[in-house]
Amino acid sequence: MYLGKADVNTYDKGAGREFLVSDGKGSYCFSTVIGANTRKAHGLLVKKPGPASAHQVLVSKLEETLFIAGKKYQLSTNRYKDLIYPDGFRYIQEYQASPIPSVLFVIHSALFKKSIFMPCGKGCTVVKYELLASPERVRLEVRPLMAHREVTCADLKRRDFSAEVSEGGVLVSGGDMKTRIFSTDGDWTSKPLWFDRVVYEQEEDCQGPVSEDLWSPGYLQLDMEEGNSVYVVLCSSSQGTMSKGEIGLLEKETLQAAQKLLASVPMEPKTSAVRDLLMASSHLVEDLPGEGTTVYSGYPSMRVTSRETFISLPGLMLSTGRHDGAVRVLDRWLKVTEENDWVVPSDMDGASLRFDGADGGLWLAYGAQKLYEAMENPDSVEGLWERVLKVIDRHRSPIDALDLRMDDRGLLFLDSDSPLRHWMNGQTEGEPVVRRRGYLVEFNSLWYNAIRFAEQLCELLGDQEKASSYAKLGDSCGTAFREVFWNKDGGYLYDWVDPSLPLDAAVRPNQILAISLPSSPLDPVMGRSVLDVCWNELYTTYGLRTLEPKHDKFKGRQEGRMDQRIKAKFRGMAWPWLLGHFITAYLKFNPNRLDIGWIFMRPFNAHMRHGCLGGVAEFFDGIMPYKPHGDVLYAPSLGEILRVLQEDLLNPMGVA
């Protein structure tokens, strides 16, 4: 990813492009390429202090100033209520994401480079400054701005801060948090200062602008001449100081780790876009001490949910060759599930579990099936498939905690009006944005697929009697599925059916799973008809809409009051993860039209140069201008793009 002067020569252009780095253990650095923070989740050092703790923004940003020939040049950029000051973005010549994020400032004949990286597992952010060229000595001042709050904090009032300056740097205390900042050169000057009302304009979930006061303990000052460099390290109070040589070694190891990741991925060819996707995917998978391997829902949400984990697992981990990590992810969820009567929780926050969504076990079975298909020797993992089968078996008995039961025909019935039970979970003033209950089409598509997978597992485990039982159940379920969901007049599937309520004939995208999953309950004629309806009524550049445009409740843009934005999310917004399933379904029926598959994918090349660079957003407007919303880097979106690339476009039909 390379950005030139034309890509960052205005505030809106630069602030609309975000970069992300992480340390693989739960800490991250997230900001814009011009250094202006536009979200509460932005920060140069954001740490997760413990398994059950929320992420904390410790260091919000650094303010850099150069003094050249007696003149002052402020390289930072901030947005305040009525102005943008300073406007350091005008000195940026280029931004490069590889091998680590770096910005080149050009001031007359002085070339000044700033790079940022996070050493693996160290929980610290390192900012490197280099004076690449200059006819004379320059002076650099670096002033840290502290936040010391949780990412999700709603109260952004001022906190009490204090700082202790020593030879090794400065130790900042405030808000029951401590941060150490040190450098490999220069002198620290104690000069506390408040930066009032820094505005975060990208907080979509808030009505009106959000602002925060940030505190600075002082600044680092040093003289530099051509060829000089200095490291500034932001870390927790427990981190000791390091020499320049030690930090340089960490920098080298960070670069080698990125190269190793790219080299180990089986996906070919590795175009620049593919490399960007792969690097972005690494930030969504964390190996947490004592917790195992975790998949985050995205940034800035950072949730851990079964649905988003297993939607994205095939792309994030299997398409990128991280099969061992996928086993660890599955094993972690299975351990928790075994402790809860084989019912899969919807959310995990450390030791805290929630059982809101009723489809977690169905998505787990899908993710496990993809892992099974990707492994050369699936029976080499002792006890794993027996436990997966337990999860599938559990759906044959009522799951009261999820209001879910299987009827005598083999279909799953959701006996609840709560939107929290399914993925279209928006609600305003206590009312669901989308009313869905009874037989849900995606639940039963996933369930039919899980039944056929269970049949396969039973054969692997040598239990022919149980395999026959699942085969019979699959036949019954498939017949009932077609009877219940098929809309003969429209040639598509009902989104949900409750025999006690009037039929809802709205065209929604959940039906795409009935033809995209490995096993489909539909015959080819039905499947092709469903595909055509989804293409004609729901397809957009960046995803499938959540509702057909001709419906009277359709909302094509997320705009206006907060309740209107919430409604739009599931009444017209387009979701990229659904587009992934659409492309798979399209290529099932049109295996010789890879050219059309690439046409569906190519718009993301442009999107990845905006928002979170290299990432894919959570959802988009369903009509022009197709603006992205939600998480700027969303695991299911990115995962589905990677899965389709590897399974359907770069390696169709499993051909090596």
C-alpha positions in Angstrom: 0.0 0.0 0.0 1.5 3.3 -1.2 -0.1 6.7 -0.9 1.3 9.7 -2.7 0.9 13.4 -2.1 -2.4 13.5 -4.0 -3.9 10.9 -1.6 -3.2 13.0 1.6 -3.1 16.6 0.5 -6.4 17.5 2.3 -7.6 16.8 5.8 -10.5 14.8 4.6 -8.4 12.6 2.3 -5.8 11.9 5.0 -8.2 11.5 7.9 -10.3 9.1 5.9 -7.4 6.6 5.6 -6.5 4.6 8.7 -3.7 2.3 9.5 -3.5 -0.5 12.1 -0.7 -2.5 13.7 -0.9 -5.0 16.5 1.5 -7.1 18.6 -0.4 -10.5 18.3 -1.2 -10.5 22.0 -4.1 -8.1 22.3 -2.5 -4.7 22.1 -2.7 -2.5 19.0 -2.0 0.9 17.5 -4.7 2.5 15.4 -4.9 5.9 13.8 -5.0 7.8 10.5 -2.1 8.2 8.1 -1.9 11.9 8.9 -1.9 11.2 12.7 -5.3 12.9 13.4 -7.4 10.7 15.6 -11.0 10.5 14.5 -12.4 7.8 16.8 -12.4 7.1 20.5 -10.7 3.8 19.6 -7.8 5.5 17.9 -4.5 5.6 19.8 -0.8 4.9 19.4 -0.9 2.5 22.4 -4.1 0.6 23.1 -3.7 -2.3 25.6 -5.8 -5.1 27.0 -4.6 -5.4 30.6 -6.3 -8.7 31.3 -8.6 -11.4 29.8 -11.8 -9.9 31.3 -10.7 -6.3 30.8 -11.6 -3.8 28.1 -9.0 -2.3 25.9 -7.5 0.9 27.3 -6.3 3.9 25.2 -3.1 4.9 27.0 -1.2 7.1 24.6 -3.6 8.9 22.2 -0.9 10.4 19.9 2.4 12.2 19.6 2.7 15.8 18.6 5.9 16.3 16.6 7.6 19.7 15.8 10.7 20.4 13.7 12.8 23.5 14.0 14.8 24.2 10.8 16.9 27.3 10.3 15.0 29.0 13.2 11.6 28.3 11.8 9.0 26.1 13.4 7.2 23.3 11.5 4.4 21.4 13.2 4.0 17.9 11.7 0.9 16.9 13.6 -2.7 17.3 12.6 -5.8 17.7 15.0 -9.4 18.4 14.4 -11.1 20.8 16.8 -14.6 22.0 16.8 -14.1 25.1 14.6 -10.7 24.5 13.0 -8.0 22.0 12.0 -4.7 22.8 13.8 -1.9 22.2 13.2 -2.1 21.2 9.5 1.0 19.1 9.3 -0.5 16.8 6.7 0.6 19.4 4.1 4.2 18.3 4.6 3.5 14.7 3.9 5.1 13.5 0.7 4.1 9.8 0.9 2.8 7.0 3.1 3.9 3.4 2.8 2.4 0.4 4.7 5.1 -2.1 3.9 7.1 -3.4 5.5 5.8 -1.2 8.4 3.7 1.9 8.4 5.8 5.0 7.6 5.2 8.6 6.6 7.7 10.8 4.8 7.6 14.5 5.5 9.3 16.9 3.1 10.1 20.5 4.2 12.2 22.3 1.6 15.4 20.1 1.4 14.8 18.2 4.6 13.4 14.7 4.4 12.1 13.4 7.7 10.6 9.9 8.1 8.4 8.5 10.9 7.8 4.7 11.2 5.6 2.8 13.7 5.7 -0.8 14.7 4.7 -3.1 17.6 7.1 -5.9 18.5 5.3 -9.3 18.9 4.0 -9.9 22.4 5.7 -6.9 24.0 2.6 -4.8 24.5 4.5 -1.6 23.4 4.5 0.7 20.4 7.8 2.0 18.9 7.9 5.2 16.9 11.1 5.6 14.9 12.2 9.1 13.6 14.9 9.4 10.9 16.4 12.5 9.3 17.1 11.1 5.9 18.4 14.3 4.3 19.1 17.8 5.5 21.7 20.4 4.7 21.8 21.5 8.4 21.0 20.2 11.9 17.4 20.3 12.9 15.7 20.2 16.3 12.9 17.7 17.0 10.3 18.0 19.8 8.0 15.1 20.5 5.1 15.7 22.9 2.9 12.7 24.0 -0.8 13.2 24.5 -2.4 10.9 27.1 -6.0 9.5 27.3 -5.9 6.8 30.0 -9.4 5.5 29.5 -11.2 2.5 28.2 -11.9 2.4 24.5 -15.7 2.2 25.0 -15.7 4.9 27.7 -18.7 7.1 27.4 -17.5 9.7 29.8 -14.6 11.6 28.3 -14.2 14.2 31.1 -10.8 15.2 32.3 -8.8 12.9 34.5 -6.2 13.7 37.1 -2.8 13.1 35.7 0.7 13.2 37.2 4.2 12.5 35.7 7.6 11.5 37.0 10.5 12.4 34.8 13.7 10.4 35.1 16.8 9.7 33.1 14.9 6.7 31.5 12.0 8.9 30.3 8.7 9.7 31.9 6.1 7.7 33.9 2.6 9.0 33.5 -0.1 8.1 36.1 -3.8 8.8 35.6 -7.2 7.1 35.7 -5.8 4.2 37.6 -3.4 3.5 34.7 0.3 4.0 34.2 2.3 4.5 31.0 6.0 4.6 30.6 7.5 6.6 27.7 11.3 6.6 26.9 13.6 7.3 24.1 17.0 6.3 22.9 18.3 9.9 22.7 17.3 13.4 23.7 16.2 15.0 27.0 12.7 15.1 28.5 11.3 18.4 29.7 8.5 18.6 32.2 5.8 21.0 30.9 2.2 19.8 31.5 -0.3 21.0 29.0 -3.9 20.2 28.2 -5.2 19.9 24.6 -8.8 20.8 24.8 -11.7 19.4 22.8 -10.0 17.3 20.3 -12.9 16.2 18.0 -13.6 12.5 17.0 -15.9 13.0 14.0 -16.1 9.3 13.0 -18.1 8.2 16.0 -21.2 7.0 14.0 -22.9 5.6 17.1 -23.1 9.0 18.8 -25.5 11.8 18.0 -23.4 14.9 17.4 -19.6 15.4 17.6 -17.6 13.7 20.3 -14.6 15.5 21.8 -12.0 14.8 24.5 -9.4 16.7 26.5 -5.9 15.1 26.3 -3.1 15.7 28.7 0.6 16.0 28.0 3.3 15.7 30.6 6.0 17.5 28.6 8.1 16.8 25.6 11.3 15.1 24.3 13.8 17.4 22.7 16.9 16.5 20.6 19.1 17.8 17.8 19.5 15.7 14.7 21.6 15.8 11.6 21.4 13.9 8.4 21.5 10.1 9.0 20.5 10.3 12.6 17.6 8.3 14.1 15.8 8.0 17.4 13.3 5.5 18.8 10.4 6.6 21.1 8.9 3.7 23.1 5.4 3.8 24.5 4.7 0.9 27.0 3.2 -0.1 30.3 4.9 0.8 33.6 6.3 -2.7 34.0 8.4 -2.4 30.8 12.0 -1.5 31.5 14.0 0.7 29.2 15.9 -0.8 26.2 19.0 0.3 24.3 19.0 1.4 20.7 20.6 -1.8 19.7 17.9 -3.9 21.5 15.1 -1.9 19.9 16.7 -2.2 16.5 16.8 -6.0 16.9 13.0 -5.9 17.8 12.4 -3.9 14.6 14.3 -6.5 12.6 12.3 -9.3 14.1 9.0 -7.5 13.4 10.0 -7.1 9.7 11.0 -10.8 9.5 7.7 -11.9 11.1 5.7 -10.0 8.4 7.8 -11.5 5.7 7.3 -15.0 7.2 3.5 -14.5 7.4 3.4 -13.6 3.7 5.7 -16.5 2.7 3.8 -19.1 4.6 0.4 -18.3 3.0 -0.5 -20.8 0.2 -2.5 -18.2 -1.8 -0.9 -17.4 -5.2 -0.3 -15.1 -6.9 0.4 -12.6 -4.0 -0.5 -9.4 -5.7 -0.2 -6.1 -3.7 -3.9 -6.3 -2.9 -3.6 -9.9 -1.6 -0.6 -8.9 0.6 -2.6 -6.0 2.0 -5.5 -8.4 2.9 -3.2 -10.9 4.5 -1.5 -8.3 6.6 -4.9 -6.9 7.7 -6.0 -10.4 8.6 -3.1 -10.8 11.1 -4.6 -8.1 13.3 -7.8 -10.0 13.8 -6.2 -13.2 15.1 -4.6 -13.0 18.6 -2.8 -15.6 20.7 -3.7 -14.5 24.2 -1.8 -15.8 27.2 -4.0 -18.3 29.1 -6.9 -17.9 26.6 -5.7 -19.6 23.5 -6.2 -18.3 20.0 -9.0 -15.7 19.5 -10.6 -14.1 16.5 -11.8 -10.5 17.0 -15.0 -9.3 15.3 -13.2 -6.3 14.0 -11.9 -2.8 14.8 -12.9 -0.8 16.7 -15.5 -3.2 18.1 -13.0 -5.9 19.3 -15.8 -8.3 20.3 -15.3 -12.1 20.5 -18.4 -13.8 19.2 -19.1 -17.3 17.9 -21.0 -16.1 14.9 -18.3 -13.7 13.6 -15.5 -16.1 14.6 -16.8 -19.0 12.5 -18.1 -17.0 9.6 -14.6 -15.6 9.1 -12.5 -18.6 10.2 -12.4 -20.3 6.7 -10.9 -17.1 5.1 -8.9 -15.6 7.9 -7.2 -18.8 9.0 -7.7 -21.7 6.5 -7.2 -19.7 3.3 -4.0 -18.2 4.8 -2.6 -21.6 5.8 -3.0 -21.2 9.6 -4.6 -24.6 10.2 -3.0 -25.1 13.6 -4.4 -21.7 14.7 -7.9 -22.7 13.4 -7.7 -25.9 15.5 -6.8 -23.8 18.6 -9.7 -21.4 17.9 -12.2 -24.3 17.6 -10.8 -26.1 20.6 -11.2 -23.0 22.8 -14.9 -22.6 21.9 -15.5 -26.4 22.3 -14.0 -26.3 25.8 -16.4 -23.5 26.8 -19.3 -25.3 25.1 -18.6 -28.6 26.8 -18.9 -26.8 30.2 -22.4 -25.5 29.1 -24.2 -28.6 28.1 -22.8 -28.4 24.6 -24.6 -25.1 24.0 -22.3 -22.6 22.2 -22.3 -19.1 23.7 -22.8 -16.1 21.4 -20.2 -13.9 23.1 -17.1 -14.4 25.1 -15.5 -11.6 27.2 -12.8 -13.3 29.2 -14.6 -15.7 31.6 -17.9 -13.9 31.0 -20.3 -15.6 28.5 -23.5 -14.5 26.9 -26.1 -16.8 25.2 -28.0 -14.3 23.1 -27.6 -15.5 19.5 -29.1 -18.9 18.8 -27.0 -19.7 15.7 -23.5 -19.9 17.3 -23.5 -23.7 17.3 -24.6 -23.8 13.6 -21.8 -21.5 12.6 -19.3 -23.5 14.7 -20.3 -26.6 12.7 -19.8 -24.7 9.5 -16.3 -23.6 10.5 -15.4 -27.1 11.7 -16.6 -28.5 8.4 -14.3 -26.1 6.5 -11.4 -27.1 8.8 -12.2 -30.8 8.2 -12.1 -30.3 4.4 -8.9 -28.3 4.5 -6.9 -30.8 6.6 -4.9 -33.5 4.9 -5.4 -35.9 7.8 -8.5 -34.7 9.8 -8.4 -37.8 12.0 -5.0 -36.7 13.3 -6.6 -34.3 15.8 -7.6 -36.5 18.7 -11.1 -36.0 20.1 -11.9 -32.9 18.1 -14.6 -34.3 15.8 -16.3 -36.2 18.6 -16.8 -32.9 20.4 -18.0 -31.1 17.2 -20.5 -33.9 16.8 -21.7 -33.3 20.3 -22.5 -29.7 19.4 -24.5 -30.8 16.3 -26.3 -33.6 18.4 -27.3 -31.0 20.9 -29.6 -29.3 18.3 -31.7 -32.5 18.1 -33.0 -31.7 21.6 -34.7 -28.5 22.7 -32.2 -25.8 23.8 -34.4 -23.8 26.2 -31.6 -21.2 26.9 -31.8 -20.2 23.2 -35.6 -20.8 22.6 -34.6 -23.3 19.9 -36.0 -26.7 19.2 -36.1 -29.2 16.3 -39.6 -30.2 15.1 -40.7 -33.7 14.1 -39.7 -33.0 10.4 -36.1 -32.1 11.3 -36.4 -28.3 11.0 -35.2 -25.8 13.7 -37.9 -23.6 15.2 -37.0 -20.3 17.0 -39.7 -19.7 19.6 -38.8 -16.1 20.3 -39.4 -12.5 19.0 -36.0 -11.3 20.4 -33.8 -9.9 17.6 -30.8 -10.9 19.7 -31.4 -14.5 18.7 -30.3 -13.9 15.1 -27.7 -11.7 13.3 -30.3 -9.0 12.2 -30.3 -8.0 15.8 -31.1 -4.2 15.7 -33.8 -2.7 17.9 -35.1 0.8 18.6 -37.2 1.8 21.6 -37.5 -1.9 22.5 -38.9 -2.9 19.2 -37.0 -5.1 16.7 -35.9 -3.5 13.4 -36.7 -6.7 11.7 -39.3 -9.1 13.1 -38.2 -12.7 12.6 -39.3 -15.8 14.5 -40.2 -19.4 13.8 -38.4 -21.1 11.0 -35.5 -18.9 10.0 -34.0 -19.6 6.5 -30.3 -19.2 7.5 -30.7 -21.3 10.6 -32.2 -24.1 8.7 -29.7 -23.8 5.8 -26.9 -24.1 8.3 -28.7 -26.9 10.1 -29.2 -28.9 6.9 -25.5 -28.4 6.1 -24.6 -29.5 9.6 -26.7 -32.6 9.4 -24.8 -33.7 6.2 -21.5 -32.9 7.9 -22.5 -34.9 10.9 -23.3 -37.9 8.6 -19.7 -37.5 7.3 -18.2 -37.3 10.8 -20.1 -40.4 11.9 -18.6 -42.4 9.0 -15.1 -41.1 9.9 -15.7 -42.2 13.5 -16.9 -45.6 12.3 -20.5 -45.2 13.7 -22.6 -46.4 10.7 -25.8 -46.6 12.7 -25.6 -43.0 13.7 -24.5 -42.0 10.1 -27.7 -43.7 8.8 -29.7 -41.8 11.4 -28.3 -38.4 10.2 -28.8 -39.4 6.6 -32.5 -40.1 7.3 -32.8 -36.8 9.2 -31.1 -34.9 6.3 -33.6 -36.3 3.8 -36.6 -35.3 6.1 -35.1 -31.9 6.8 -34.4 -31.2 3.1 -38.0 -32.1 2.1 -39.5 -29.9 4.9 -37.2 -27.0 4.0 -38.5 -26.9 0.5 -42.1 -27.2 1.7 -41.8 -24.4 4.3 -39.5 -21.8 2.6 -40.1 -22.1 -1.1 -42.1 -19.2 -2.5 -43.3 -20.7 -5.8 -44.8 -17.5 -7.2 -41.6 -15.4 -6.5 -39.1 -18.1 -7.2 -37.2 -17.4 -4.0 -37.2 -18.4 -0.3 -39.1 -16.8 2.5 -36.8 -15.2 5.1 -38.8 -16.7 8.0 -42.0 -18.6 8.5 -44.2 -18.9 11.6 -47.4 -20.9 10.9 -49.2 -18.7 13.5 -48.4 -15.5 11.7 -49.0 -14.0 8.2 -46.3 -14.8 5.6 -43.6 -12.1 5.2 -42.7 -12.0 1.5 -39.9 -9.5 1.8 -36.8 -10.5 -0.2 -33.8 -10.7 2.1 -30.3 -12.0 1.7 -30.3 -14.8 4.2 -31.6 -17.3 1.6 -28.2 -17.1 -0.2 -26.8 -19.6 2.4 -29.2 -22.3 1.1 -27.1 -22.4 -2.1 -23.7 -21.2 -1.0 -23.0 -23.8 1.8 -21.4 -27.1 0.9 -24.7 -29.0 1.2 -27.9 -27.5 -0.2 -31.5 -28.6 0.5 -32.6 -27.1 -2.9 -32.7 -28.7 -6.3 -30.7 -27.0 -9.1 -33.7 -25.3 -10.6 -34.7 -23.7 -7.2 -31.1 -22.8 -6.5 -30.6 -21.0 -9.8 -33.9 -19.1 -9.2 -32.8 -18.0 -5.7 -29.4 -16.8 -7.2 -31.2 -14.8 -9.9 -33.5 -13.1 -7.4 -30.6 -12.2 -5.1 -28.7 -10.8 -8.0 -31.6 -8.8 -9.4 -33.0 -7.5 -6.1 -30.1 -7.4 -3.6 -26.7 -7.3 -5.2 -24.7 -4.0 -5.0 -21.1 -3.2 -5.6 -19.9 -4.0 -2.0 -22.4 -6.6 -0.8 -26.0 -7.9 -0.7 -28.6 -5.6 0.6 -30.5 -6.6 3.7 -33.8 -5.7 2.1 -35.1 -5.3 -1.5 -35.2 -1.6 -2.6 -38.9 -1.7 -3.6 -40.0 -2.6 -0.1 -41.7 0.3 1.7 -39.3 0.0 4.7 -36.1 0.1 2.6 -33.5 2.5 3.8 -30.6 2.8 1.4 -28.3 5.0 3.4 -27.3 5.1 7.0 -28.0 8.7 7.8 -30.2 11.0 10.0 -31.3 10.3 13.5 -29.7 7.5 15.5 -32.9 5.4 15.4 -33.0 5.8 11.6 -29.3 4.7 11.3 -30.1 1.6 13.4 -33.0 0.7 11.2 -31.0 1.2 8.0 -28.5 -1.4 9.1 -30.9 -4.2 8.5 -33.3 -2.5 6.1 -31.1 -1.8 3.1 -27.4 -1.7 4.0 -25.1 -4.0 1.9 -22.9 -6.5 3.7 -19.7 -7.8 2.1 -19.7 -11.2 4.0 -23.0 -12.0 2.2 -21.4 -11.0 -1.1 -18.8 -13.7 -0.4 -21.5 -16.4 -0.2 -23.2 -14.9 -3.3 -20.0 -15.2 -5.3 -19.6 -18.9 -4.2 -23.2 -19.6 -5.1 -22.8 -17.9 -8.5 -19.7 -19.9 -9.4 -21.5 -23.2 -8.3 -24.0 -22.6 -11.1 -21.5 -20.9 -13.5 -18.2 -22.7 -12.9 -16.8 -21.4 -16.2 -17.4 -17.7 -15.5 -14.5 -16.9 -13.2 -14.3 -13.6 -15.1 -17.6 -12.5 -13.6 -16.4 -13.7 -10.2 -13.4 -11.3 -10.5 -15.8 -8.5 -11.6 -17.7 -9.0 -8.3 -14.4 -8.8 -6.4 -12.5 -5.9 -8.1 -14.3 -3.0 -6.4 -12.6 -3.9 -3.1 -9.2 -3.0 -4.7 -10.4 0.7 -4.5 -12.1 0.3 -1.2 -8.9 -1.0 0.5 -7.2 2.3 -0.3 -9.7 4.1 2.0 -10.9 3.6 5.5 -8.7 1.0 7.2 -6.0 0.5 4.6 -6.0 -3.1 3.4 -9.2 -3.9 5.3 -12.8 -4.3 4.4 -15.6 -2.5 6.3 -18.5 -4.1 8.1 -21.3 -2.8 5.8 -22.0 -0.2 3.1 -24.9 2.0 2.0 -27.2 0.0 -0.2 -27.4 2.8 -2.8 -25.1 5.6 -4.0 -22.6 6.7 -2.8 -22.0 3.3 -1.2 -20.3 4.8 1.9 -18.7 2.3 4.3 -20.0 2.1 7.9 -19.5 0.1 11.1 -16.2 -1.6 11.9 -13.5 -0.3 9.4 -11.9 -3.7 9.6 -14.5 -6.4 10.0 -13.6 -10.1 10.3 -16.5 -11.6 8.3 -16.0 -9.1 5.5 -12.3 -9.7 5.2 -12.6 -13.4 5.9 -15.1 -13.9 3.1 -13.0 -12.0 0.6 -10.0 -14.2 1.4 -12.1 -17.4 1.3 -13.6 -16.6 -2.1 -10.1 -15.7 -3.4 -8.6 -19.0 -2.3 -11.5 -21.4 -2.8 -13.3 -20.0 -5.8 -11.0 -17.7 -7.8 -7.3 -18.5 -7.3 -7.7 -22.2 -6.6 -11.1 -23.3 -8.1 -12.2 -26.9 -7.5 -9.3 -27.5 -5.2 -6.8 -27.6 -8.1 -3.2 -27.1 -6.9 
